[in-house]
């Protein structure tokens, strides 16, 4: 019997190493709208919070207007579409581990704060889309991690017979950990990703993995 019949898998920093593409695109987008970009180190630290793009920008530029934030988001997405193919790669084991999980009866959901169309394009480009029942990314007007409404409005209707305790969130940032803990949901922290280690550890996630290869063994210990 599966303790967690539904696995919620983050994308950035969990399945794919997107940090080089993201940071390059973030910096170039600042230049595109006439702002001096923060340092790569500052961007990387902020990235570890798992914020969606508009919140990310507003957190760095306190005097920005909503219109400027929207221009930044548009500039970033244009840059990212160009850079992603050059710099993003999957973490070791992704193409091997996902089939194992499916064979063992787990239902997989990609749950990310990445722009929805970009998330789905990325999964298809790496030939991962077939492993997932659904890919839920950031969409205009819809809640995003760590908001608990993500579960109520976006997940629960898709899995009406599965309580929150039947889901396991797998992700690398405080957005993933906070989302799960708000709901009383167990969470597996991907320590190899983009999160700030000290901050994530302090939140005491249920489990942690240092490589995706460790995940099937971890799950096996929860099965009965």
SVG drawing of the C-alpha trace seen along z (x, -y; Angstrom):
<svg xmlns="http://www.w3.org/2000/svg" viewBox="-14 -54 41 58">
<polyline fill="none" stroke="black" stroke-width="0.4" points="0.0,0.0 1.3,-3.5 1.4,-6.0 1.6,-8.8 -0.3,-7.8 0.2,-11.3 3.7,-12.8 4.0,-16.5 7.3,-17.3 8.7,-20.7 10.6,-21.5 13.3,-24.1 16.0,-22.8 14.2,-19.4 14.0,-17.9 16.1,-20.3 19.2,-22.6 17.8,-25.8 19.8,-28.2 22.3,-29.3 19.5,-30.0 17.4,-31.8 20.1,-34.0 21.4,-35.0 17.8,-35.8 17.1,-37.7 20.2,-39.9 19.5,-40.5 15.9,-41.4 17.0,-44.1 19.1,-45.6 16.3,-45.4 14.0,-47.6 16.8,-50.1 17.6,-48.9 21.1,-48.0 21.0,-44.3 21.8,-43.0 24.8,-40.7 24.5,-37.1 25.0,-36.1 22.1,-38.3 19.9,-36.9 20.9,-33.3 20.1,-34.0 16.7,-35.5 16.0,-32.6 16.3,-30.2 13.0,-31.6 11.0,-30.1 9.0,-33.3 7.0,-33.8 8.5,-36.3 6.5,-39.4 7.1,-38.9 10.8,-38.2 11.2,-41.5 9.2,-43.5 11.4,-42.0 14.5,-43.3 13.2,-46.7 11.1,-48.2 10.1,-51.3 8.8,-49.4 5.3,-49.9 3.0,-47.0 3.5,-48.2 7.3,-48.0 7.1,-44.6 4.9,-43.4 7.5,-44.8 10.2,-42.9 8.3,-39.7 7.7,-40.0 11.4,-40.8 12.5,-37.8 10.3,-35.4 11.5,-36.5 15.1,-36.1 14.5,-32.8 13.0,-31.3 16.3,-32.0 18.6,-30.9 16.8,-27.9 17.7,-25.6 21.4,-26.5 21.9,-26.2 19.3,-24.0 19.9,-20.3 18.1,-17.6 19.6,-16.3 21.1,-12.9 18.6,-10.1 15.4,-11.9 14.8,-9.7 15.5,-6.6 13.6,-7.5 10.3,-8.7 9.6,-5.4 10.3,-3.5 7.8,-5.7 5.1,-5.1 5.7,-1.4 5.2,-1.3 1.8,-2.9 2.5,-6.5 0.6,-9.3 2.8,-12.2 2.0,-15.9 4.4,-18.6 3.7,-21.5 5.8,-24.6 5.8,-28.4 7.3,-28.5 5.1,-30.1 2.6,-27.4 3.2,-27.4 7.0,-27.5 6.7,-24.6 4.8,-22.4 7.2,-23.3 10.2,-22.4 8.7,-19.0 7.9,-18.2 11.4,-19.3 13.0,-16.8 10.4,-14.2 9.1,-14.1 5.5,-15.2 4.3,-11.6 5.2,-10.8 2.8,-13.4 -1.0,-13.3 -0.9,-17.1 1.6,-20.0 0.5,-22.9 2.5,-26.1 2.0,-29.8 -1.1,-31.1 -2.7,-34.6 -5.2,-34.9 -4.5,-31.4 -2.8,-30.7 0.9,-29.6 3.1,-27.9 3.2,-28.4 -0.4,-29.5 -2.6,-26.7 -5.3,-27.6 -3.1,-25.8 -4.3,-22.6 -7.9,-23.7 -8.5,-25.1 -6.0,-23.3 -5.2,-19.9 -8.2,-18.7 -10.6,-18.9 -8.3,-16.7 -7.9,-14.1 -11.1,-14.3 -10.6,-11.0 -7.1,-11.7 -6.7,-13.7 -3.8,-16.1 -2.0,-13.4 -1.9,-11.2 0.2,-13.7 4.0,-14.1 5.6,-17.4 9.1,-17.1 10.9,-20.4 14.0,-22.4 12.9,-25.8 11.0,-27.3 8.0,-27.7 7.7,-24.0 8.3,-23.2 6.0,-26.0 3.2,-25.0 3.2,-21.4 3.5,-22.3 0.7,-24.7 -1.5,-21.9 -0.1,-19.3 1.3,-17.5 4.6,-15.7 7.5,-17.1 10.7,-15.8 13.4,-18.5 15.7,-18.2 18.9,-19.5 20.8,-19.5 18.6,-22.3 18.3,-26.0 17.1,-26.4 19.3,-28.0 20.4,-25.0 20.4,-26.5 16.9,-28.0 15.4,-24.9 16.9,-22.7 15.5,-25.0 12.0,-24.3 12.4,-20.6 11.1,-18.9 9.8,-15.4 12.5,-13.9 15.4,-15.0 17.3,-13.6 20.8,-14.6 20.1,-13.1 17.0,-12.1 18.4,-8.5 17.7,-8.3 14.0,-8.9 12.7,-5.4 14.5,-3.9 13.1,-6.5 9.6,-5.8 10.0,-2.1 10.5,-2.6 7.0,-4.2 5.2,-1.5 3.4,1.3"/>
</svg>
